[in-house]
């Protein structure tokens, strides 16, 4: 567990954050870490089945928050609200040392951050925001 916190994989992923927001999202959620000031805004559209159809991002965060946002955005499309809530909760538990590595492609890239609890909030932001935005979008879509 002597891997550097900001390793080449994390920095490469951080540079891959999609730069676009959605033009007219069904839901928008912003999350901010009071510890470090990182901020992530997630736009979401869902399809008629309640699955994420599109994700937009505005990320103002450290490399860990950027990498987490990129990883979330790459794999959120097609997922349900329940999938995203489960991923958020599993990530939170794993970072707190209370669960296994979450079932999300590439999430183990954050293993070096496990020992740095002050960094956990930044890693969780995108997952918290997408779960809440997807829930809001799905609720709006089902009410229409």
N, C-alpha and C positions, 0 to 999 in steps of 0.2 A: 504494500500500500504506500510505497514511496513515490508513486507516480506524481508528476507535477500537477498542480491544480489547473493551471491553464496550459494544457498540452496541445500538441499540434492538431489533434482531432477536434478538440473543442474550438480552437481558434478557426479552423477551416469551416466548421459548422456555423460558427458565429458570423462568419463572412457570407454565409449562404441564406441569411434571412430574406425572405421575399419582401421587396420594398413597397408593395402595393396594398392599398386599402380597397375595400369594395365600394363601388359607386353608390349603391343604395342598399346597405345591408339590412337584413331582417332584425338583427340585434347587434349591439355593440357593448362590450364590457371592458372597462379599464381597471387594472390592478396595479397597485404601487406598494413597494416594500419600504416601510418606514425605517428599516435598518440601514439600507444603502441608497435609497432613493430611486432604485430601478423602477421603470414604469413600462407596462405592456398594455396596448389597446388591441383587442381582438374583435374583428367584424366577422359575422357568421350569417350564412344563408343555409337553410335546410330544404330538403326536398319534401314531397308529399308523404313520404314514409317516415319523416322526422330524422333522416340521416343528414349529416353535414354535407352540403353540396359545394360550398366555397368558403374559404377563410381569407381574410385580409388582416394585415398587421401594421402596427406602428410600434416600434420597439426602441426604447431609450433605456438601455440597461448595460450592465457589464457583459463581458464575454460569456459568462455562464448563462445569464438571462437571454442573451441573443441566441446562443446555441440551443437552449431549451425551447425557445420560440420557434426556431427553424425546424427542430425535430418534431414539435407538436404540429406545425403547419403542414409538414410533409406527410403526416400519417393520420390527421384528423378527418379528411374527407372520406365519406362512406361510413363513418362511425355514428352510432346513436348517442343520445344523451346519456343513457345508462353506461355505455362503453366509456364515455369521457369522464363521467363521475367516478367510475371504477378506476380508471387510469389516474385521475387526480388523487383519489384516496390512497391508492397503492403507492404512488410516488411519495406522498406525505409520510406514509408509514415507513417506507424504505429509508428515506432520508433521516427519519427519527430513530432508525435502528430497530424498528418494530415489525418488519416484514421483509419478504424476499424481494429480489429485483422485479420491478413491475413488468408486466407483459406488454411492452411498447418497444417497437424496433429502435435499437440504438441507445436506449436509455442508460445502459450500463456505462456509457461514456462518462457519466457523472460520478462513478465510483470514487475517484480521488477527492471529491467534494464531501463525502460522507463525514469526514473528520472535521469539517469546517462549517459548523452549524450556522454561523452568521451568513453564509452563502446560500443556505437552503431556500430562503424566501424568494430570492431572485430566480432560482431554478423552478420553483412552483408557480410563479406568476402566470405564465402562458397557459398552463394546464388548468389553473383555477379560473382564468378568464374564459377559456373556450368552453368549459363545462357549463358555466353560468350563462354565457351568451347562447349556446346551443339550446339550453333549457328554455330560455326566454323566446328564442326564435321558434322552437317547436310548439310552445304554448300559444304563441301568436298565430302560427299556421293552423293549428287545430281549432282555434276559436273562429277562424275566418270561414 
